Amino acid sequence: MRWLYRFDRPDAAAMGRLSETLEEIPVAAHDDRRAPKGFRRKQAKAELSRQNFLRRLQASLEADYAENASEYATSNIGFDYVVSLDAAYAGNVSVMTRLFSRAGGSGDIYYGCQIRRIADDGYLLWGDEDE
């Protein structure tokens, strides 16, 4: 997975950079609501404006951060967040939590969401979890 960038926590700086990324990705060539490869959900839940999407994503990332910070505080597992473009589809970006070993080694685990830009201010969201 090639990252655009990574961040340690979903603070204002990280969310500002993510907002810029969403504004810069191209509008997808088609309004395809099928789930991207690797996601369980068959369709995106809703079309969201960038601001509504960012609020929803920030709340989700903050909850994820609090859970991971508590769970992995005293273990050899670390976590951060990565943002990457989907090479197969223009207009897609992934925001993923990365779990990794602080002791070294390979085998990182990723989970998160994929976003597809379908209009100037319209985004579809798929997540790893079933809601």
Backbone bond lengths (Angstrom), bond angles and torsions (degrees), N, CA, C in turn:
res aa  C-N    CA-C-N  psi(-1)  N-CA   C-N-CA  omega(-1)  CA-C   N-CA-C  phi
1 M - - - 1.447 - - 1.529 107.68 -
2 R 1.312 116.59 126.21 1.467 121.51 177.47 1.525 108.71 -94.84
3 W 1.306 116.08 124.17 1.453 121.24 -177.83 1.519 110.98 -92.21
4 L 1.321 115.59 143.94 1.463 120.13 166.98 1.521 108.22 -77.22
5 Y 1.335 115.37 -44.82 1.451 122.38 178.24 1.516 109.35 -166.94
6 R 1.324 115.51 170.98 1.454 121.83 177.80 1.522 107.76 -133.31
7 F 1.334 115.53 160.14 1.458 120.56 174.04 1.517 108.88 -146.55
8 D 1.344 114.85 156.22 1.464 120.61 -174.50 1.516 113.74 -88.31
9 R 1.331 116.60 -30.26 1.468 120.03 -178.98 1.522 108.71 -150.94
10 P 1.332 116.75 154.20 1.480 120.96 -177.32 1.533 111.97 -81.14
11 D 1.335 116.44 64.09 1.459 120.71 -180.00 1.536 109.82 -90.28
12 A 1.323 116.23 -177.28 1.470 121.20 -176.06 1.528 111.78 -60.13
13 A 1.322 117.96 -39.14 1.460 120.90 179.91 1.530 111.26 -64.19
14 A 1.327 116.55 -44.84 1.468 120.56 179.80 1.525 110.89 -64.71
15 M 1.324 116.95 -42.55 1.463 119.84 -179.20 1.527 110.93 -69.48
16 G 1.329 117.87 -33.69 1.464 120.69 175.54 1.518 111.58 -64.42
17 R 1.312 116.06 -42.77 1.464 119.88 177.92 1.527 111.15 -65.61
18 L 1.321 116.27 -39.28 1.460 119.66 177.37 1.531 111.02 -64.22
19 S 1.321 117.53 -39.92 1.459 121.22 176.72 1.534 110.83 -59.38
20 E 1.331 116.59 -43.32 1.468 120.76 177.64 1.526 110.73 -62.96
21 T 1.327 117.05 -40.94 1.470 120.84 178.67 1.516 110.55 -60.85
22 L 1.332 117.03 -45.21 1.465 120.63 -179.11 1.518 111.37 -64.53
23 E 1.310 116.46 -33.38 1.465 120.21 179.16 1.519 111.61 -72.96
24 E 1.328 117.22 -28.35 1.461 121.76 -175.97 1.522 114.26 -87.88
25 I 1.330 118.56 -23.96 1.464 117.90 -178.24 1.525 109.53 -68.39
26 P 1.325 117.02 147.24 1.458 119.04 -178.38 1.530 111.95 -72.55
27 V 1.316 115.05 156.79 1.463 120.37 173.07 1.527 107.04 -69.14
28 A 1.323 116.73 133.07 1.466 121.16 179.92 1.525 109.74 -59.15
29 A 1.308 116.17 147.58 1.462 121.62 -176.35 1.522 112.61 -67.24
30 H 1.296 118.19 -18.85 1.460 121.64 -178.49 1.521 109.16 -144.06
31 D 1.307 116.23 156.30 1.462 121.41 179.06 1.521 107.86 -92.94
32 D 1.308 115.49 74.63 1.458 122.36 -175.83 1.521 108.48 -98.57
33 R 1.323 117.51 113.07 1.462 121.15 -176.81 1.532 112.89 -95.06
34 R 1.313 118.11 5.74 1.464 119.19 175.26 1.516 109.78 -68.17
35 A 1.307 116.36 148.27 1.465 120.49 -178.67 1.519 110.51 -66.82
36 P 1.319 116.95 141.57 1.463 120.33 173.93 1.523 110.51 -63.09
37 K 1.310 116.53 156.42 1.460 122.57 -179.77 1.531 109.66 -54.22
38 G 1.314 116.27 133.86 1.454 121.85 177.05 1.516 114.39 94.96
39 F 1.315 118.28 -5.79 1.459 120.96 178.94 1.514 109.48 -105.52
40 R 1.337 116.19 140.15 1.461 121.32 -174.70 1.524 113.23 -75.75
41 R 1.292 116.47 -36.12 1.456 119.59 -174.54 1.531 109.95 -69.44
42 K 1.313 116.68 134.92 1.457 120.78 -176.79 1.524 112.36 -74.47
43 Q 1.317 117.18 -32.15 1.458 120.04 -179.64 1.518 110.28 -139.67
44 A 1.310 114.83 155.92 1.461 119.36 175.16 1.524 108.80 -68.36
45 K 1.319 116.12 150.28 1.467 120.43 -178.31 1.518 112.57 -69.15
46 A 1.328 117.05 -43.16 1.457 119.00 -174.17 1.516 109.49 -161.83
47 E 1.320 114.43 159.13 1.452 120.36 170.66 1.527 106.93 -87.93
48 L 1.314 116.17 128.76 1.454 120.93 -175.65 1.520 110.95 -123.38
49 S 1.333 116.58 145.94 1.458 120.21 170.46 1.521 107.78 -70.64
50 R 1.330 117.23 161.93 1.452 120.23 -178.81 1.534 111.22 -58.91
51 Q 1.331 118.25 -44.58 1.469 120.39 -178.60 1.527 111.99 -65.12
52 N 1.337 117.35 -42.31 1.468 119.79 177.43 1.529 110.66 -65.38
53 F 1.317 115.89 -40.16 1.449 119.54 178.45 1.523 110.60 -63.12
54 L 1.334 117.59 -45.71 1.463 120.94 -178.65 1.526 112.01 -61.77
55 R 1.327 116.98 -38.77 1.470 119.67 177.03 1.524 110.41 -62.97
56 R 1.327 115.96 -44.72 1.467 120.41 179.82 1.531 110.95 -64.59
57 L 1.326 116.66 -44.12 1.452 120.68 -179.27 1.531 110.99 -66.33
58 Q 1.321 117.84 -42.02 1.462 120.05 -179.68 1.527 110.89 -62.55
59 A 1.309 117.43 -42.43 1.469 119.99 177.88 1.526 110.47 -61.26
60 S 1.312 116.96 -42.28 1.462 121.27 179.36 1.527 111.25 -65.30
61 L 1.337 116.69 -44.49 1.466 120.34 -179.71 1.530 111.54 -66.93
62 E 1.325 117.38 -37.76 1.464 120.07 178.20 1.528 111.27 -64.30
63 A 1.339 116.98 -40.52 1.461 120.23 176.89 1.530 110.31 -65.77
64 D 1.328 116.95 -41.83 1.457 121.88 177.88 1.526 110.52 -62.71
65 Y 1.322 116.55 -43.42 1.468 121.06 179.71 1.528 110.75 -61.31
66 A 1.321 117.18 -47.66 1.474 120.78 -179.33 1.529 110.79 -60.73
67 E 1.323 117.00 -43.44 1.467 120.82 179.71 1.525 111.26 -64.51
68 N 1.340 116.94 -47.04 1.464 120.08 -178.75 1.525 112.06 -68.15
69 A 1.338 117.34 -40.00 1.463 120.30 179.85 1.525 110.45 -60.98
70 S 1.315 116.83 -39.10 1.460 120.97 178.30 1.523 111.66 -71.64
71 E 1.317 115.83 -46.58 1.467 120.79 -174.84 1.528 112.93 -68.78
72 Y 1.336 117.10 -37.49 1.463 119.99 -172.57 1.529 113.61 -107.15
73 A 1.324 118.60 12.45 1.469 121.89 -176.27 1.519 112.74 -59.02
74 T 1.302 118.01 -36.66 1.464 120.88 -175.64 1.525 112.69 -116.51
75 S 1.313 116.86 22.40 1.470 119.33 -179.13 1.526 110.17 -114.78
76 N 1.304 115.77 177.70 1.461 121.94 176.39 1.523 112.29 -87.65
77 I 1.314 116.70 11.24 1.469 120.53 178.74 1.522 108.49 -100.80
78 G 1.318 115.66 128.74 1.460 121.74 175.33 1.515 109.18 -112.00
79 F 1.311 115.52 168.49 1.463 119.14 177.71 1.524 109.79 -149.05
80 D 1.312 114.98 153.74 1.449 123.07 171.22 1.521 107.43 -154.96
81 Y 1.303 117.11 -170.87 1.462 122.09 -176.96 1.518 108.51 -126.51
82 V 1.325 115.89 139.90 1.462 120.86 179.74 1.524 109.72 -127.55
83 V 1.314 114.29 147.79 1.463 121.86 177.75 1.518 106.70 -120.88
84 S 1.328 116.55 130.96 1.457 120.45 -179.67 1.516 110.11 -142.40
85 L 1.326 115.18 154.87 1.459 121.18 174.40 1.513 109.07 -90.41
86 D 1.314 116.38 147.82 1.459 121.84 175.48 1.522 107.57 -85.72
87 A 1.320 116.92 113.43 1.463 121.15 -177.39 1.527 112.45 -65.22
88 A 1.319 117.07 -25.30 1.467 120.18 -176.09 1.527 112.81 -80.05
89 Y 1.333 118.19 -26.67 1.460 121.47 -174.79 1.522 110.63 -133.65
90 A 1.324 117.03 117.42 1.462 120.21 173.35 1.522 108.01 -64.51
91 G 1.301 116.99 141.14 1.452 120.87 179.65 1.511 114.56 91.55
92 N 1.341 117.70 4.27 1.463 121.64 178.30 1.523 110.34 -111.27
93 V 1.322 115.73 139.52 1.455 121.57 174.95 1.529 107.81 -138.84
94 S 1.344 116.27 144.43 1.457 121.63 178.18 1.521 109.45 -111.40
95 V 1.328 115.98 140.37 1.458 122.95 172.10 1.523 105.37 -121.02
96 M 1.321 115.64 112.44 1.456 120.46 -170.59 1.526 111.43 -125.65
97 T 1.333 115.21 144.28 1.460 121.24 167.04 1.523 106.57 -84.45
98 R 1.324 116.17 133.89 1.462 121.32 178.28 1.524 108.27 -114.06
99 L 1.320 116.53 121.89 1.460 122.65 172.81 1.523 107.16 -99.00
100 F 1.333 116.88 134.58 1.462 120.13 -177.56 1.519 110.03 -145.45
101 S 1.310 115.55 161.21 1.459 121.46 178.92 1.523 109.38 -84.22
102 R 1.317 116.00 127.08 1.473 120.28 175.72 1.525 110.83 -74.57
103 A 1.313 116.14 -16.02 1.464 121.10 179.90 1.522 112.02 -86.12
104 G 1.310 117.43 0.31 1.453 120.98 -178.29 1.511 110.84 96.45
105 G 1.293 116.33 -177.73 1.458 120.73 -179.63 1.509 110.91 99.37
106 S 1.307 114.41 -176.75 1.462 119.76 -177.27 1.519 109.48 -117.48
107 G 1.311 115.90 -179.88 1.452 120.14 175.95 1.511 114.26 100.05
108 D 1.320 117.67 39.02 1.463 120.67 176.46 1.525 110.35 -59.37
109 I 1.328 115.72 149.18 1.465 122.28 177.28 1.522 107.87 -114.76
110 Y 1.324 116.62 133.85 1.455 122.24 -179.35 1.520 110.08 -120.43
111 Y 1.314 116.77 140.78 1.460 121.66 169.04 1.524 107.65 -150.57
112 G 1.315 116.59 154.91 1.457 118.56 -179.35 1.506 113.03 163.60
113 C 1.331 115.09 -135.93 1.462 119.18 -175.18 1.523 110.82 -139.92
114 Q 1.312 113.65 161.45 1.456 120.71 174.75 1.516 107.98 -124.87
115 I 1.329 115.14 138.95 1.460 122.46 -177.36 1.519 108.70 -119.75
116 R 1.317 115.93 137.64 1.466 121.30 175.08 1.524 108.60 -122.65
117 R 1.312 116.43 126.23 1.464 121.31 177.48 1.523 108.11 -85.25
118 I 1.339 116.85 120.17 1.471 120.30 -176.79 1.524 113.01 -115.61
119 A 1.329 117.63 -4.35 1.465 122.29 177.69 1.521 107.28 -157.57
120 D 1.331 116.53 173.48 1.467 119.01 179.44 1.515 111.93 -52.72
121 D 1.327 117.97 -42.07 1.460 121.50 178.26 1.524 110.01 -131.67
122 G 1.331 116.31 44.25 1.457 121.46 178.85 1.517 110.96 -133.65
123 Y 1.338 115.88 127.64 1.455 121.99 -177.07 1.514 109.50 -132.71
124 L 1.327 115.73 141.97 1.456 121.81 171.56 1.521 107.60 -104.56
125 L 1.323 115.74 145.87 1.457 121.68 -175.68 1.520 109.96 -127.06
126 W 1.333 115.57 129.61 1.456 122.21 170.88 1.511 107.48 -119.60
127 G 1.341 116.68 140.69 1.458 120.51 178.48 1.506 111.37 -121.59
128 D 1.318 115.14 163.94 1.466 121.58 178.66 1.520 111.96 -71.39
129 E 1.311 116.39 -27.41 1.464 120.47 -174.92 1.522 110.66 -94.62
130 D 1.302 115.58 155.79 1.460 120.66 172.15 1.527 107.93 -88.24
131 E 1.309 116.80 126.25 1.477 120.06 -179.45 1.488 110.23 -105.34
